[in-house]
């Protein structure tokens, strides 16, 4: 009886267990296919880095159908894997061929990771596969054959490094083909037209030549055709006229020519997006344009279109972008402007661009009837005249208005200050007169204001100091008078000020020293007087100072020698007196110095720029003497003999006592250093100042929710980083918890403490406090608490974006952002290498150690390997007696001399910086699989520089340069020039010989100049 009861209880337990875990309690055949499990494990083994711990659930205790990212067929046993979705997990490694054994797989999505290597040919043998998404990785090699995957409908391998010819072995039932942003070559195969099920073909950003095959006329279901930014040539593809279902057509940035077929828009009545910019099309815009009534984007810029804009364009009621910039479109008479009257029907219009055409006469008042959604208005570079167009007052959502290089007259109306969203105003090179409207100071979001080369009179409004975001202020070449308002130098964001060629007078305000971000200062050809303020030397970012042709008096401030980034200093044609400051010779980046036509006297310095006679102008100063021979100056007078005797007496009375005192001070200081070093040897943990709040282990545990995986945001060699809040009402922090069981973690903690307690810079990760305690189990616990950086690290940002046309919610790194990030990092490294308290070598600079705050400002972090140098002694911050490198840095970023046992040095940091610079613009890791057989990221750049650089840089940047259609023609060339200059700095940093590398002071100064030139041009 007891036995029977036991059996009944056992059976009951089994039934309950089966109800709770149906997968586990099935028979072996129901449990699932062992081949599928092994295939998944093979994929896992090919992944070398799993930052989000995706594979934590991939273990023997969990059925593979419950592994993260895996879906199985459950209706009909046995259980088989039908979907694997691990998109945007930060995975690093290869795609294992074992995935080809998942014979029931229907969807494979590994997009937005960091996968390398080739696409396994086995993926082309999966008979049930319907969707394959591998976009945004760094896959190489050719696209394999997919002819055997007859059921595949979506193939997306865009945004990789795939090469070879355009694929021809594609599945017969394919519907969506995304192969954009790769390195594909050859021509588009005519056989592609045999896949009549295709609805999307996107192959932009490649190196495809030829033209669209005539056979494409058979693709009766095609809706999107995007072949922009390739090397197509010939006339407009006639086959397109038969694609009546087309809604998107992209042919931008090719070499196509001839006229657009007049019946294009009759043949394509469903067209919504049309991009034909940057080709060589000629002739008139087809009058059939209004027939495609669903059009919302029209970009015909950068061609040679002539004639008029079709007057019936107002029928395009859904139009949001209309760009005809940089053509030869005409509008002279009232009839020519009729299109503008009708364009008011396009109530969704946001961008209207007709700059650099042949528009002339007055702008019709009907411009005010354009959509109240208008954000950008580009009419610059024409021959327009008359008053400031009054209709612009209606555009309350306007962000940018550009009327530059026309013939407008009259005053700029005060109502312009009511357009609260304005960020850019460009009115330069017109004939505007009257006073500058003070209402401009109401534009709290204004970033750039270009009013130069007009006829403005009166004063510069003091209220300009109330524009909190202003960066660029250009008011040169006008007829302004009065004082330079001190308020403009208190704008925290101001970068460039040009007030030259006016009649400004009075003293230059001492408040100028507040402009810490100021790079360009142009005050030449005014009537400014008084002394040059000594506070000008506090403008630490200045690269250009133009004070020439004024009435300045007094001496040249020696503080100008503190502006280490200075490149040009022009103080000519003033009334300056005294000697030339020797400190100017210490400015390593100074390229031009003009002090001519003043009243300077004394000996000309001989160091620095003064060695280069062609870079210095000092003529017109009768009291100067000496200098290098090339200046051809008179020799300075020799001191007479009685003065020599006086000097000897002076040595006895003054110099000897001073030398004695200094020697005694050195002895005392040496004893102090020895005692301090002796004390440090017995200190196991660095002490922080009282201003650092104390936190306990329980505070840290509570902040990170018990070190929850949900709060884990990163792992390193010695530590894990968690996001959390120390207090409920506090800001987010990042907590770095050291794994003390790992050898070297204890030392890494001490090194980082010692490093961060001694440094303060806006581009270093701010430390909030440290914790050295014991955990709940009685084990040692050490953690550092930092300010949280919401944008994450640079590595994640570089390799987790999608940039093909048609995607939404883009998280792109623009050219300007990349430049600014490198400028920020350069400033941080310059501070570490050249601050007054000693030299600090980071030893592990790489993208994952560069963090970005909410404003995309870069901060260098992770000082676990840093070393500090005082005088000639370099020591690890964790062990003052250690100066050897050991294992320093990260493979791919570490300087080559470290591999040979070289000593820690700043030039090794410079090398790492150079690698990061090349990587951010190429978006290619230095450990990429392509780098083998002696090829590395430096050599790739060297062999491509400069003529073939555009073939290796990130296609995102090429797209950005190509799509700035509303800007003048030469801006692309300027952008490319700035990009080349950036890469050249990277090459100068990564010279094989350490002695040939430039230092971080020079790097920082050069990068500031390149970045600012690019921003100014855009």
ZAMARGU-4260 file (C-alpha; in steps of 0.2 Angstrom, whole numbers, plus 5000, padded with zeros to 4 digits):
<rodrens>
0) 5000/5000/5000 | 5014/5012/5004 | 5023/5007/4988 | 5007/5011/4978 | 5005/5028/4987
5) 5024/5032/4983 | 5021/5028/4965 | 5006/5039/4964 | 5015/5053/4972 | 5029/5051/4960
10) 5018/5051/4945 | 5009/5067/4952 | 5026/5076/4954 | 5031/5071/4936 | 5014/5078/4929
15) 5016/5094/4938 | 5034/5096/4932 | 5028/5092/4914 | 5015/5105/4916 | 5027/5118/4922
20) 5041/5114/4909 | 5034/5106/4894 | 5050/5107/4884 | 5060/5098/4897 | 5048/5084/4900
25) 5045/5079/4882 | 5053/5064/4875 | 5070/5065/4866 | 5062/5068/4850 | 5051/5082/4856
30) 5065/5089/4866 | 5073/5097/4851 | 5086/5093/4838 | 5104/5091/4844 | 5111/5098/4828
35) 5102/5114/4831 | 5110/5115/4848 | 5127/5111/4842 | 5125/5124/4828 | 5121/5138/4840
40) 5136/5133/4851 | 5147/5134/4836 | 5141/5151/4833 | 5144/5156/4851 | 5162/5149/4850
45) 5165/5161/4835 | 5161/5176/4846 | 5176/5183/4855 | 5167/5197/4864 | 5150/5198/4871
50) 5148/5215/4881 | 5130/5213/4884 | 5132/5195/4890 | 5119/5188/4878 | 5126/5171/4880
55) 5124/5170/4898 | 5108/5160/4895 | 5116/5149/4882 | 5120/5135/4894 | 5116/5117/4898
60) 5103/5121/4911 | 5092/5130/4899 | 5084/5123/4884 | 5091/5131/4868 | 5074/5136/4863
65) 5074/5148/4878 | 5091/5155/4874 | 5091/5174/4872 | 5088/5178/4854 | 5082/5161/4849
70) 5064/5156/4843 | 5059/5138/4840 | 5044/5130/4831 | 5033/5124/4844 | 5017/5118/4835
75) 5024/5103/4827 | 5038/5093/4836 | 5053/5091/4836 | 5057/5108/4842 | 5068/5117/4828
80) 5076/5134/4828 | 5066/5146/4816 | 5073/5163/4821 | 5090/5170/4828 | 5089/5188/4832
85) 5104/5196/4840 | 5104/5213/4833 | 5113/5228/4841 | 5122/5217/4854 | 5139/5223/4852
90) 5145/5206/4847 | 5163/5205/4841 | 5169/5190/4831 | 5165/5179/4816 | 5149/5172/4809
95) 5151/5153/4811 | 5148/5142/4796 | 5138/5131/4808 | 5123/5142/4807 | 5121/5134/4790
100) 5115/5118/4799 | 5100/5127/4806 | 5090/5119/4792 | 5073/5126/4798 | 5079/5144/4801
105) 5068/5157/4793 | 5075/5173/4800 | 5093/5177/4804 | 5096/5195/4810 | 5114/5199/4816
110) 5114/5217/4811 | 5122/5232/4820 | 5136/5222/4828 | 5155/5221/4825 | 5156/5205/4816
115) 5171/5203/4804 | 5177/5190/4792 | 5167/5183/4777 | 5149/5179/4775 | 5149/5159/4776
120) 5144/5151/4760 | 5134/5139/4770 | 5121/5153/4773 | 5117/5152/4755 | 5111/5134/4757
125) 5097/5137/4770 | 5082/5131/4760 | 5069/5139/4772 | 5078/5156/4775 | 5067/5171/4771
130) 5076/5185/4780 | 5095/5188/4781 | 5100/5205/4789 | 5118/5207/4792 | 5119/5226/4790
135) 5131/5237/4800 | 5145/5226/4803 | 5163/5225/4796 | 5161/5210/4785 | 5173/5207/4771
140) 5175/5197/4755 | 5162/5193/4742 | 5143/5191/4744 | 5141/5172/4742 | 5129/5163/4731
145) 5111/5163/4737 | 5103/5154/4722 | 5099/5139/4733 | 5089/5149/4746 | 5074/5150/4735
150) 5063/5156/4749 | 5073/5171/4754 | 5064/5188/4752 | 5075/5200/4761 | 5094/5201/4759
155) 5102/5216/4769 | 5121/5216/4769 | 5122/5235/4768 | 5135/5245/4778 | 5149/5233/4778
160) 5166/5231/4769 | 5160/5218/4756 | 5169/5219/4739 | 5170/5211/4722 | 5157/5213/4708
165) 5139/5216/4710 | 5131/5199/4715 | 5123/5189/4701 | 5119/5173/4711 | 5103/5179/4720
170) 5087/5170/4724 | 5074/5170/4711 | 5060/5176/4723 | 5070/5190/4731 | 5060/5206/4735
175) 5072/5217/4745 | 5090/5219/4741 | 5100/5231/4752 | 5119/5231/4747 | 5122/5250/4750
180) 5138/5256/4758 | 5151/5243/4753 | 5165/5242/4741 | 5156/5233/4726 | 5163/5236/4709
185) 5158/5232/4691 | 5142/5235/4683 | 5124/5231/4687 | 5120/5214/4679 | 5106/5213/4667
190) 5101/5197/4674 | 5095/5206/4690 | 5080/5210/4680 | 5075/5192/4679 | 5070/5193/4698
195) 5053/5201/4694 | 5048/5200/4712 | 5060/5214/4717 | 5052/5229/4726 | 5068/5237/4733
200) 5086/5238/4725 | 5097/5249/4735 | 5116/5249/4730 | 5121/5267/4734 | 5139/5271/4741
205) 5148/5258/4730 | 5160/5259/4715 | 5147/5253/4702 | 5150/5259/4684 | 5140/5259/4668
210) 5122/5263/4668 | 5105/5255/4673 | 5102/5240/4661 | 5088/5242/4649 | 5081/5225/4655
215) 5076/5234/4671 | 5060/5239/4662 | 5054/5221/4666 | 5054/5225/4685 | 5036/5229/4686
220) 5035/5228/4705 | 5050/5239/4709 | 5046/5253/4721 | 5063/5259/4727 | 5079/5261/4716
225) 5093/5269/4724 | 5110/5269/4715 | 5116/5286/4721 | 5135/5290/4725 | 5142/5278/4712
230) 5151/5280/4696 | 5137/5278/4683 | 5139/5287/4667 | 5128/5290/4651 | 5111/5297/4648
235) 5096/5296/4659 | 5091/5278/4660 | 5077/5275/4648 | 5072/5259/4657 | 5066/5269/4672
240) 5051/5276/4662 | 5043/5259/4662 | 5044/5257/4681 | 5027/5265/4684 | 5026/5258/4702
245) 5042/5267/4707 | 5040/5278/4723 | 5058/5282/4726 | 5072/5286/4714 | 5090/5290/4719
250) 5103/5294/4706 | 5113/5307/4715 | 5132/5310/4714 | 5135/5300/4698 | 5141/5306/4681
255) 5125/5305/4672 | 5122/5319/4659 | 5109/5324/4645 | 5091/5330/4648 | 5078/5322/4659
260) 5065/5314/4648 | 5050/5326/4647 | 5037/5313/4651 | 5047/5307/4667 | 5033/5312/4679
265) 5019/5305/4668 | 5028/5288/4667 | 5031/5288/4686 | 5015/5295/4693 | 5018/5287/4711
270) 5035/5295/4713 | 5037/5302/4731 | 5056/5304/4732 | 5067/5310/4718 | 5086/5313/4720
275) 5096/5318/4705 | 5108/5330/4713 | 5127/5331/4708 | 5126/5325/4690 | 5128/5334/4674
280) 5110/5335/4668 | 5105/5350/4657 | 5090/5357/4649 | 5074/5362/4658 | 5064/5355/4672
285) 5051/5344/4664 | 5034/5353/4664 | 5026/5336/4668 | 5033/5338/4686 | 5017/5342/4694
290) 5009/5326/4687 | 5018/5316/4701 | 5007/5323/4714 | 5014/5312/4728 | 5031/5320/4727
295) 5038/5325/4744 | 5056/5326/4741 | 5064/5334/4725 | 5083/5337/4725 | 5089/5342/4708
300) 5104/5353/4715 | 5121/5354/4708 | 5117/5351/4689 | 5116/5363/4674 | 5097/5365/4673
305) 5091/5381/4664 | 5075/5389/4661 | 5060/5392/4673 | 5053/5382/4687 | 5036/5375/4681
310) 5022/5386/4687 | 5011/5372/4691 | 5022/5365/4705 | 5009/5371/4717 | 5000/5354/4713
315) 5013/5345/4724 | 5004/5348/4740 | 5014/5335/4749 | 5031/5343/4745 | 5043/5345/4760
320) 5060/5347/4752 | 5062/5357/4736 | 5081/5360/4732 | 5086/5367/4715 | 5102/5375/4722
325) 5118/5378/4711 | 5109/5377/4694 | 5106/5391/4681 | 5087/5393/4684 | 5080/5410/4680
330) 5067/5421/4687 | 5067/5439/4682 | 5049/5445/4678 | 5033/5443/4687 | 5028/5428/4676
335) 5044/5419/4680 | 5040/5420/4698 | 5023/5412/4696 | 5029/5396/4703 | 5032/5404/4720
340) 5014/5410/4720 | 5007/5392/4718 | 5020/5384/4730 | 5010/5391/4744 | 4999/5376/4741
345) 5013/5364/4747 | 5008/5366/4766 | 5021/5353/4772 | 5036/5362/4764 | 5051/5363/4776
350) 5066/5366/4765 | 5066/5378/4750 | 5083/5380/4742 | 5087/5390/4726 | 5104/5397/4730
355) 5117/5400/4717 | 5105/5402/4702 | 5101/5417/4691 | 5086/5424/4701 | 5085/5443/4700
360) 5074/5457/4704 | 5063/5459/4720 | 5058/5443/4729 | 5039/5443/4727 | 5028/5446/4742
365) 5020/5429/4739 | 5035/5421/4747 | 5026/5424/4763 | 5013/5412/4757 | 5025/5397/4759
370) 5021/5384/4772 | 5022/5390/4790 | 5032/5374/4793 | 5046/5381/4783 | 5063/5378/4792
375) 5076/5382/4780 | 5076/5396/4766 | 5091/5397/4754 | 5092/5411/4742 | 5110/5416/4743
380) 5121/5418/4728 | 5109/5426/4716 | 5106/5444/4710 | 5090/5448/4720 | 5087/5466/4725
385) 5075/5477/4735 | 5071/5477/4753 | 5072/5463/4765 | 5058/5451/4760 | 5044/5455/4772
390) 5035/5438/4769 | 5049/5429/4779 | 5040/5436/4795 | 5027/5423/4793 | 5040/5408/4796
395) 5039/5405/4814 | 5048/5388/4813 | 5062/5395/4803 | 5079/5389/4808 | 5090/5396/4794
400) 5089/5410/4782 | 5102/5413/4769 | 5101/5429/4758 | 5120/5431/4756 | 5129/5438/4741
405) 5114/5447/4733 | 5109/5465/4731 | 5097/5468/4745 | 5095/5486/4751 | 5087/5495/4765
410) 5086/5490/4784 | 5085/5473/4792 | 5068/5474/4801 | 5067/5473/4819 | 5054/5459/4817
415) 5068/5447/4813 | 5070/5445/4832 | 5053/5437/4833 | 5058/5422/4824 | 5063/5413/4840
420) 5069/5397/4832 | 5082/5405/4821 | 5100/5397/4822 | 5108/5404/4807 | 5107/5421/4798
425) 5118/5424/4783 | 5115/5442/4776 | 5133/5445/4771 | 5139/5454/4754 | 5123/5464/4752
430) 5119/5482/4752 | 5109/5483/4769 | 5110/5499/4778 | 5104/5507/4794 | 5107/5500/4812
435) 5109/5482/4817 | 5092/5477/4824 | 5094/5475/4843 | 5080/5462/4843 | 5093/5449/4836
440) 5097/5447/4855 | 5080/5439/4857 | 5086/5424/4847 | 5091/5412/4861 | 5096/5398/4849
445) 5106/5409/4837 | 5123/5400/4833 | 5130/5410/4818 | 5127/5428/4813 | 5134/5434/4796
450) 5131/5453/4793 | 5148/5457/4785 | 5151/5467/4769 | 5136/5478/4770 | 5133/5497/4775
455) 5127/5495/4793 | 5130/5511/4804 | 5128/5514/4822 | 5134/5504/4837 | 5136/5485/4840
460) 5121/5481/4851 | 5127/5478/4869 | 5113/5465/4870 | 5122/5453/4859 | 5130/5447/4875
465) 5113/5440/4879 | 5113/5427/4865 | 5119/5412/4875 | 5123/5400/4860 | 5131/5412/4848
470) 5147/5405/4841 | 5151/5415/4825 | 5149/5434/4824 | 5154/5442/4808 | 5151/5461/4806
475) 5166/5466/4797 | 5167/5479/4782 | 5153/5490/4788 | 5152/5508/4795 | 5150/5504/4813
480) 5157/5516/4827 | 5157/5517/4846 | 5166/5505/4858 | 5168/5486/4856 | 5154/5479/4868
485) 5162/5470/4883 | 5147/5459/4884 | 5151/5449/4868 | 5166/5442/4876 | 5156/5435/4890
490) 5146/5423/4879 | 5152/5406/4884 | 5151/5398/4867 | 5159/5412/4856 | 5172/5405/4844
495) 5175/5418/4831 | 5173/5437/4831 | 5176/5448/4816 | 5173/5467/4818 | 5187/5473/4806
500) 5185/5486/4793 | 5174/5498/4803 | 5176/5514/4813 | 5175/5507/4831 | 5185/5517/4844
505) 5189/5517/4862 | 5199/5504/4873 | 5197/5486/4870 | 5188/5479/4886 | 5198/5469/4898
510) 5183/5457/4898 | 5190/5450/4883 | 5199/5437/4894 | 5183/5429/4898 | 5182/5422/4880
515) 5190/5405/4884 | 5184/5397/4868 | 5188/5411/4856 | 5198/5405/4841 | 5197/5420/4829
520) 5198/5438/4834 | 5198/5451/4820 | 5198/5470/4825 | 5209/5477/4811 | 5206/5493/4802
525) 5196/5502/4816 | 5201/5517/4827 | 5204/5507/4843 | 5216/5515/4856 | 5223/5513/4873
530) 5233/5498/4879 | 5231/5480/4872 | 5223/5472/4888 | 5235/5460/4897 | 5219/5449/4899
535) 5220/5445/4880 | 5233/5432/4886 | 5219/5423/4895 | 5210/5418/4878 | 5219/5401/4878
540) 5211/5395/4862 | 5215/5409/4851 | 5224/5405/4834 | 5221/5422/4825 | 5223/5439/4832
545) 5221/5454/4820 | 5224/5471/4829 | 5232/5480/4814 | 5228/5497/4808 | 5222/5504/4824
550) 5229/5517/4837 | 5234/5505/4851 | 5248/5512/4862 | 5258/5505/4876 | 5268/5489/4876
555) 5264/5472/4869 | 5258/5461/4883 | 5270/5447/4888 | 5254/5437/4892 | 5252/5434/4873
560) 5266/5422/4875 | 5254/5411/4885 | 5242/5408/4870 | 5250/5391/4865 | 5238/5389/4850
565) 5242/5406/4842 | 5246/5405/4824 | 5244/5423/4817 | 5247/5439/4827 | 5246/5455/4818
570) 5249/5471/4828 | 5256/5482/4814 | 5252/5500/4810 | 5249/5506/4828 | 5258/5516/4841
575) 5265/5502/4851 | 5281/5506/4861 | 5293/5496/4872 | 5302/5480/4867 | 5296/5464/4859
580) 5291/5451/4872 | 5304/5437/4872 | 5289/5425/4877 | 5282/5427/4859 | 5297/5416/4854
585) 5290/5402/4864 | 5274/5400/4854 | 5278/5384/4844 | 5263/5386/4832 | 5265/5404/4828
590) 5267/5405/4809 | 5265/5424/4805 | 5270/5438/4816 | 5268/5456/4810 | 5274/5470/4822
595) 5278/5482/4808 | 5276/5501/4808 | 5275/5504/4827 | 5288/5513/4839 | 5296/5497/4846
600) 5314/5497/4852 | 5327/5486/4860 | 5334/5469/4854 | 5324/5458/4843 | 5322/5440/4851
605) 5331/5426/4842 | 5321/5411/4847 | 5306/5402/4839 | 5297/5412/4825 | 5311/5425/4826
610) 5323/5413/4818 | 5312/5413/4802 | 5314/5430/4794 | 5301/5427/4781 | 5287/5424/4795
615) 5291/5440/4804 | 5288/5458/4799 | 5296/5471/4810 | 5300/5485/4798 | 5295/5503/4802
620) 5302/5502/4820 | 5317/5513/4821 | 5322/5508/4838 | 5324/5489/4835 | 5341/5481/4833
625) 5349/5464/4833 | 5340/5448/4829 | 5345/5434/4817 | 5356/5440/4802 | 5342/5437/4789
630) 5332/5451/4797 | 5346/5463/4792 | 5344/5474/4807 | 5358/5485/4815 | 5368/5477/4829
635) 5363/5483/4846 | 5375/5494/4856 | 5389/5486/4866 | 5389/5489/4885 | 5403/5502/4890
640) 5417/5497/4902 | 5410/5507/4917 | 5394/5497/4915 | 5404/5481/4915 | 5412/5486/4932
645) 5395/5490/4938 | 5389/5473/4933 | 5403/5465/4943 | 5398/5474/4958 | 5380/5469/4955
650) 5385/5451/4954 | 5393/5452/4971 | 5379/5461/4980 | 5364/5453/4972 | 5367/5438/4962
655) 5378/5428/4974 | 5365/5430/4989 | 5351/5425/4977 | 5361/5409/4971 | 5364/5404/4989
660) 5346/5406/4994 | 5340/5396/4979 | 5353/5382/4983 | 5347/5381/5000 | 5329/5380/4994
665) 5334/5366/4982 | 5341/5356/4997 | 5326/5358/5008 | 5315/5353/4993 | 5325/5338/4990
670) 5323/5333/5008 | 5304/5336/5007 | 5303/5325/4992 | 5313/5311/5000 | 5302/5311/5015
675) 5286/5312/5004 | 5292/5297/4994 | 5297/5287/5010 | 5279/5290/5017 | 5271/5285/5000
680) 5280/5268/5001 | 5270/5264/5017 | 5253/5269/5010 | 5243/5256/5002 | 5228/5267/4997
685) 5229/5285/4990 | 5219/5297/5001 | 5206/5309/4993 | 5202/5326/4998 | 5188/5330/5010
690) 5178/5337/4996 | 5176/5319/4990 | 5160/5312/4998 | 5162/5296/5008 | 5152/5281/5001
695) 5151/5263/5008 | 5149/5246/5000 | 5130/5246/5005 | 5128/5263/4996 | 5136/5256/4980
700) 5126/5240/4981 | 5110/5250/4983 | 5114/5262/4969 | 5117/5248/4957 | 5102/5237/4963
705) 5113/5224/4970 | 5125/5225/4955 | 5111/5220/4943 | 5115/5214/4926 | 5102/5227/4920
710) 5113/5240/4927 | 5129/5233/4919 | 5135/5245/4905 | 5153/5238/4902 | 5167/5226/4907
715) 5186/5229/4907 | 5201/5219/4910 | 5200/5222/4929 | 5183/5229/4932 | 5165/5230/4928
720) 5155/5247/4926 | 5137/5249/4932 | 5125/5263/4930 | 5115/5269/4946 | 5110/5283/4958
725) 5118/5285/4975 | 5103/5294/4981 | 5085/5294/4975 | 5086/5313/4969 | 5104/5312/4963
730) 5111/5312/4946 | 5116/5296/4937 | 5133/5290/4941 | 5144/5277/4934 | 5152/5265/4947
735) 5168/5255/4942 | 5169/5240/4953 | 5186/5231/4953 | 5187/5212/4952 | 5201/5210/4965
740) 5202/5192/4961 | 5210/5197/4945 | 5229/5199/4946 | 5233/5217/4944 | 5216/5224/4949
745) 5222/5230/4965 | 5236/5240/4957 | 5224/5246/4944 | 5213/5254/4957 | 5227/5263/4966
750) 5234/5269/4949 | 5218/5276/4944 | 5215/5285/4961 | 5232/5292/4961 | 5230/5298/4943
755) 5213/5306/4945 | 5215/5315/4962 | 5229/5325/4954 | 5221/5330/4937 | 5207/5342/4933
760) 5202/5345/4915 | 5185/5347/4906 | 5190/5333/4894 | 5194/5320/4908 | 5181/5309/4915
765) 5176/5318/4932 | 5178/5307/4947 | 5166/5310/4961 | 5173/5298/4975 | 5180/5282/4979
770) 5176/5267/4990 | 5188/5255/4999 | 5178/5244/5010 | 5173/5226/5012 | 5158/5218/5004
775) 5144/5208/5013 | 5155/5192/5013 | 5169/5201/5021 | 5180/5202/5006 | 5189/5217/5000
780) 5179/5229/4990 | 5186/5244/4979 | 5176/5255/4968 | 5177/5272/4959 | 5162/5283/4956
785) 5162/5294/4941 | 5150/5306/4933 | 5139/5296/4921 | 5142/5299/4902 | 5125/5296/4894
790) 5131/5295/4876 | 5142/5280/4881 | 5159/5277/4873 | 5166/5281/4856 | 5168/5263/4851
795) 5150/5259/4854 | 5145/5275/4845 | 5156/5271/4830 | 5150/5254/4827 | 5131/5254/4831
800) 5124/5266/4818 | 5114/5264/4803 | 5116/5276/4789 | 5108/5270/4773 | 5094/5281/4765
805) 5077/5277/4771 | 5081/5273/4789 | 5074/5283/4803 | 5080/5289/4820 | 5098/5290/4814
810) 5111/5291/4827 | 5125/5297/4815 | 5142/5304/4819 | 5144/5319/4808 | 5161/5326/4802
815) 5160/5340/4814 | 5156/5329/4828 | 5171/5318/4824 | 5182/5332/4823 | 5176/5340/4839
820) 5178/5323/4848 | 5197/5322/4842 | 5200/5340/4847 | 5193/5336/4865 | 5204/5321/4866
825) 5219/5331/4860 | 5216/5344/4873 | 5215/5331/4887 | 5231/5322/4881 | 5240/5339/4879
830) 5235/5343/4897 | 5241/5326/4903 | 5258/5328/4894 | 5261/5346/4896 | 5253/5353/4913
835) 5264/5361/4925 | 5263/5348/4939 | 5272/5334/4929 | 5269/5323/4914 | 5256/5309/4914
840) 5256/5295/4901 | 5239/5287/4899 | 5246/5271/4891 | 5229/5264/4885 | 5221/5277/4874
845) 5207/5269/4863 | 5189/5272/4858 | 5182/5262/4872 | 5191/5274/4885 | 5184/5289/4877
850) 5167/5293/4884 | 5154/5306/4878 | 5142/5317/4889 | 5125/5323/4884 | 5133/5337/4873
855) 5144/5325/4864 | 5159/5332/4873 | 5173/5319/4874 | 5181/5314/4890 | 5196/5303/4892
860) 5195/5289/4906 | 5202/5273/4912 | 5219/5278/4920 | 5222/5260/4926 | 5239/5259/4917
865) 5244/5277/4919 | 5262/5283/4923 | 5268/5299/4930 | 5284/5308/4927 | 5292/5322/4938
870) 5308/5329/4931 | 5317/5315/4922 | 5309/5300/4932 | 5294/5290/4925 | 5285/5279/4937
875) 5269/5269/4938 | 5256/5277/4949 | 5253/5260/4957 | 5272/5257/4960 | 5284/5271/4960
880) 5299/5260/4958 | 5292/5253/4942 | 5297/5261/4925 | 5295/5246/4914 | 5281/5244/4902
885) 5276/5226/4904 | 5260/5224/4895 | 5255/5241/4891 | 5240/5247/4880 | 5229/5237/4869
890) 5233/5227/4853 | 5231/5238/4838 | 5233/5254/4848 | 5249/5251/4858 | 5264/5259/4851
895) 5276/5247/4841 | 5291/5251/4853 | 5281/5243/4868 | 5282/5226/4859 | 5301/5227/4860
900) 5301/5232/4879 | 5302/5251/4877 | 5300/5263/4891 | 5283/5272/4895 | 5283/5288/4885
905) 5272/5302/4879 | 5276/5298/4861 | 5268/5281/4864 | 5252/5290/4869 | 5254/5301/4853
910) 5254/5285/4843 | 5238/5278/4851 | 5230/5295/4848 | 5234/5294/4830 | 5227/5276/4828
915) 5211/5283/4836 | 5210/5298/4824 | 5212/5286/4809 | 5199/5274/4815 | 5186/5288/4819
920) 5187/5294/4801 | 5189/5277/4792 | 5177/5268/4805 | 5188/5253/4803 | 5196/5245/4818
925) 5215/5243/4819 | 5212/5224/4822 | 5201/5222/4807 | 5204/5205/4798 | 5209/5215/4782
930) 5225/5220/4791 | 5237/5206/4788 | 5253/5202/4779 | 5261/5218/4785 | 5245/5229/4781
935) 5239/5240/4795 | 5227/5255/4797 | 5242/5267/4796 | 5249/5259/4780 | 5232/5258/4772
940) 5230/5277/4775 | 5248/5280/4769 | 5246/5271/4752 | 5229/5279/4750 | 5234/5297/4754
945) 5229/5309/4747 | 5222/5304/4730 | 5212/5288/4735 | 5208/5293/4753 | 5189/5294/4749
950) 5189/5276/4744 | 5194/5271/4762 | 5185/5284/4773 | 5168/5280/4782 | 5155/5281/4768
955) 5144/5291/4780 | 5156/5305/4779 | 5156/5304/4760 | 5137/5305/4760 | 5138/5320/4772
960) 5149/5329/4760 | 5139/5325/4745 | 5122/5330/4753 | 5126/5348/4757 | 5117/5354/4742
965) 5112/5371/4748 | 5130/5377/4751 | 5141/5385/4739 | 5150/5373/4726 | 5167/5374/4734
970) 5162/5368/4751 | 5164/5350/4747 | 5182/5353/4742 | 5184/5362/4758 | 5177/5348/4768
975) 5188/5335/4759 | 5203/5347/4762 | 5199/5347/4781 | 5197/5328/4781 | 5214/5326/4772
980) 5222/5338/4785 | 5214/5327/4799 | 5221/5311/4792 | 5238/5319/4789 | 5239/5323/4808
985) 5235/5305/4811 | 5249/5299/4800 | 5261/5312/4809 | 5256/5304/4826 | 5259/5286/4820
990) 5277/5287/4813 | 5286/5271/4816 | 5301/5280/4824 | 5295/5288/4841 | 5307/5303/4837
995) 5298/5308/4822 | 5281/5310/4830 | 5274/5327/4834 | 5269/5331/4852 | 5251/5334/4859
1000) 5253/5352/4860 | 5256/5353/4841 | 5243/5340/4838 | 5230/5350/4848 | 5234/5367/4840
1005) 5233/5359/4822 | 5216/5350/4826 | 5208/5366/4833 | 5213/5375/4817 | 5206/5361/4805
1010) 5190/5359/4815 | 5186/5378/4816 | 5190/5380/4797 | 5178/5366/4794 | 5164/5373/4805
1015) 5167/5390/4798 | 5165/5384/4780 | 5149/5375/4785
</rodrens>
